[in-house]
Amino acid sequence: MVAPCFKIEKEFTDPIVGVDEAGRGPLAGPVVAAAVILDRKRCPRGIDDSKKLCLEVRETLYGKLQQVARIGVGIASVEEIDRFNIFWATMLAMTRAVEALGIEPGIVLVDGNRCPDWSYTSKAIVGGDGKSRSIAAASIVAKVTRDRMMAEYCAVHPGYGWSTNRGYGTPEHYAALDRLGLTPLHRRSFAPARQHMLDLVSPAGNTTSY
């Protein structure tokens, strides 16, 4: 398969920002977005959609990007996910990531089919992390950043396997929910967590508080 390249970027004026997110689907943890401006003369080799890269390669590329790229990271909390829903929380995280760059972009290239409601000139690209090198770089930064966060959360809330499942609904995670219950980092607006709370309703209509 063809790796992401700069073909799309060549159509626009610098600075060109690639944006992607990590963590839309998990049952627990925040959603994280990254905004990346690459220096095309010092771009690390091997950049690709983070989902196609093994952990070791992602970590290596993340370290190299920290040295040669301009990076902004935006986070939307579990509380914001439950308040606004995961779509709008993701849009919020993306907006915060671009704002964190501290400069006005020439264009923002966003992975997906919709851009946030912002003032930046931008373009949504379906499958962008497999087409645009800037978006692919953002996918690596977002993924590594969130994975590290979930590993830290795993130490605070052991038993759910977050250091490996990253908060996704694996059998290990579901079993831990039955055994240990919900944590403050579980997304209560997501069906598995919501169902867990409903299962705790007593015949009298009382619920256990968290």
Secondary structure, DSSP 4 states (H G I P E B T S, - for coil): -PPPBSTTGGGSPSSEEEEEEE-SS-SBS-EEEEEEE--TTSPPTT---GGGS-HHHHHHHHHHHHHHSEEEEEEE-HHHHHHH-HHHHHHHHHHHHHHHH-S--SEEEEESS---S-SS-EEEETTGGGTBHHHHHHHHHHHHHHHHHHHHHHHHSTTS-HHHHTT---HHHHHHHHHH---TTB-TTSHHHHHHHHHT--TTS-----
